[in-house]
């Protein structure tokens, strides 16, 4: 999905881009914007060298909620349920089965934390700026140019 926004801040290779609500925002929800919000700010890779105030086109990656839910909710249950069923199948005491379930759940959450650390907390692709549509520097130059030409025409009329 691509959207247009304004660069608020540039830090190194990344920029903060503000994207306003449009008519398609009511049913989408991919960017996380709620009904009451008028805009959302994204941290995007600035490969095109956009500057503060520039109007840019931003490519927003598709977020896989299914993948995130699988890792966050289902993965911790795998060792927990495995230990629970093995202990029940072996006829161990129920309190021991529940204890092993809790241990398995803890192991599952540690596995998720290690996996998250290995992926460097990047479960989705980074938003990135595709192009600069309107430059703040060009807009200032244009307005200065118009003021200069207006002053020149006014001076010519006075002479």
C-alpha positions in Angstrom: 0.0 0.0 0.0 1.3 3.5 -0.8 0.3 6.7 0.8 1.4 10.3 0.6 2.6 12.2 3.6 4.9 15.0 4.9 8.3 14.5 6.4 8.4 15.8 10.0 12.0 14.8 11.0 15.0 13.2 9.4 17.6 11.2 11.5 20.3 9.5 9.5 18.8 7.1 7.0 15.3 7.3 8.4 12.5 9.9 8.4 9.4 10.4 10.4 6.5 10.8 7.9 3.0 12.0 8.9 0.2 10.5 6.8 -3.3 12.1 7.1 -6.6 10.2 7.1 -8.3 9.7 3.8 -11.6 8.1 2.7 -10.1 4.6 2.5 -9.0 4.7 6.2 -12.4 4.0 7.5 -12.3 0.3 6.6 -8.6 -0.5 6.3 -6.9 -0.4 9.7 -3.6 -1.6 8.3 -1.6 1.4 9.6 -3.1 1.2 13.1 -5.0 4.5 12.8 -8.1 4.5 14.9 -11.4 6.3 14.0 -10.6 9.3 16.2 -7.2 9.9 14.7 -6.6 12.5 12.0 -3.1 11.3 11.1 -0.5 8.6 11.9 3.3 9.0 12.0 5.6 6.4 10.4 9.3 5.8 10.8 10.4 5.1 7.2 13.6 4.4 5.5 14.7 7.5 3.7 16.5 6.1 0.6 15.6 9.1 -1.6 17.1 11.8 0.6 13.8 13.5 1.5 14.1 16.6 3.7 11.9 18.0 6.5 8.7 19.5 5.0 8.9 17.4 1.7 5.7 15.7 0.5 6.6 12.1 -0.1 5.2 8.8 -1.3 5.6 6.1 1.3 5.3 2.4 0.7 3.7 0.7 3.7 4.3 -3.0 4.0 1.5 -5.5 4.4 1.4 -6.7 8.0 0.7 -10.3 8.5 -1.4 -10.4 11.7 -1.7 -14.2 11.3 2.1 -14.6 11.5 2.3 -12.3 14.5 -0.5 -14.1 16.3 1.0 -17.5 15.6 4.4 -16.5 17.1 3.0 -14.6 20.0 0.1 -16.9 21.1 0.5 -20.3 19.6 4.2 -20.9 19.8 4.3 -20.7 23.6 1.5 -23.3 23.8 3.3 -25.9 21.8 5.8 -27.0 24.5 3.2 -26.4 27.3 0.6 -28.7 25.7 3.2 -31.2 24.7 4.5 -31.6 28.3 0.9 -31.7 29.6 -0.2 -34.5 27.3 3.0 -36.5 27.8 2.6 -36.3 31.5 -1.1 -37.3 31.4 -0.3 -40.1 29.0 2.3 -41.5 31.4 -0.2 -41.4 34.2 1.6 -38.9 36.4 -0.2 -36.9 39.0 -2.4 -34.0 37.8 -0.5 -31.5 39.9 2.7 -32.6 38.2 1.0 -32.3 34.7 -0.1 -28.7 35.6 3.4 -27.9 36.8 4.9 -29.2 33.6 2.3 -27.2 31.6 3.5 -24.1 33.4 7.2 -25.0 32.8 6.4 -25.6 29.1 4.6 -22.3 28.8 7.6 -20.5 30.3 9.9 -22.4 27.9 7.6 -21.3 25.0 7.7 -17.6 26.0 11.5 -17.8 26.4 11.6 -19.3 22.9 9.5 -16.4 21.6 11.8 -13.9 23.3 14.9 -15.5 21.8 13.3 -15.6 18.3 12.3 -12.0 18.7 15.9 -11.1 19.6 17.2 -13.1 16.7 14.9 -11.3 14.3 16.0 -8.0 15.9 12.4 -7.1 16.7 11.6 -6.8 13.0 8.5 -9.0 12.3 7.3 -6.9 9.4 9.1 -5.1 6.6 10.1 -1.5 7.1 8.1 1.3 5.6 10.2 3.3 3.1 10.0 6.5 1.1 9.5 5.7 -2.6 9.8 9.3 -4.0 9.7 13.0 -3.2 6.5 14.4 -4.7 6.9 18.0 -3.5 10.0 19.5 -2.1 9.9 22.1 0.7 13.0 23.8 -0.7 11.5 24.1 -4.2 8.3 25.5 -2.7 10.2 28.2 -0.9 12.2 29.0 -4.0 9.0 29.3 -6.1 7.4 31.6 -3.6 10.5 33.7 -3.5 10.6 33.8 -7.2 7.0 34.9 -7.4 7.6 37.6 -4.8 10.7 38.8 -6.8 8.7 38.9 -10.1 5.8 40.7 -8.4 8.3 43.3 -6.9 9.9 43.7 -10.3 6.6 44.3 -12.1 5.5 46.8 -9.3 8.8 48.6 -9.7 8.4 48.8 -13.5 4.9 50.3 -13.1 6.2 52.9 -10.7 9.0 54.0 -13.2 
